[in-house]
Amino acid sequence: MPATRIKAGELRHRITILRPNLTQGSSGGIRQNDDSKLFENVPAKIETLSGRELYAAQQKVSQVTHRITIRWQQGILAKMNVGWFDERDRFFQIEAIDNPDGVHHRLDLLCIERDDSTRNV
C-alpha cells in the first residue's frame, strides 16, 4: 500500500471547508455565513505542528500551525478556511496544499489557526 493512502480510522475529526468570506463580529469573534460552506462533514486528521505567541498592541495573539489531512477533493485552494466545530468553534486558514505524490488519494492542508482572544491562561 503506498504511503499516501489513508486509513479510515485516522480520519476521526469532522471539518467544513469554507470559502474565504468569514467576517469578524463586533466582539472580535469570527462568524461564517451559510453560503460560505464548500464541503461539509469532511473526515479529517488534525495534527499540531508548531505554535508561538506574539504580543501585538498589548494583546496576546497565539498562532498555531496545523496539518489537516483529508481525502482528495477537487476545488480546494490556499486562502480558503477550515471550520472545526467540536467542543468550540475553531477556524484555520489554509496556507498551502500538498498532494504528496500527485495521485488523487489525499491532501495535506497546511493551516494557521489564530487565537486573538485576551483570555489569561
Secondary structure, 3 states (H helix, E strand, C coil): CCCCCCCHHHCCEEEEEECCCCEECCCCCEECCHHHEEEEEEEEEEEEEEEEEEEECCEEEEEEEEEEEEECCCCCCCCCEEEEECCCEEEEEEEEEECCCCCCCEEEEEEEEEECCCCCC
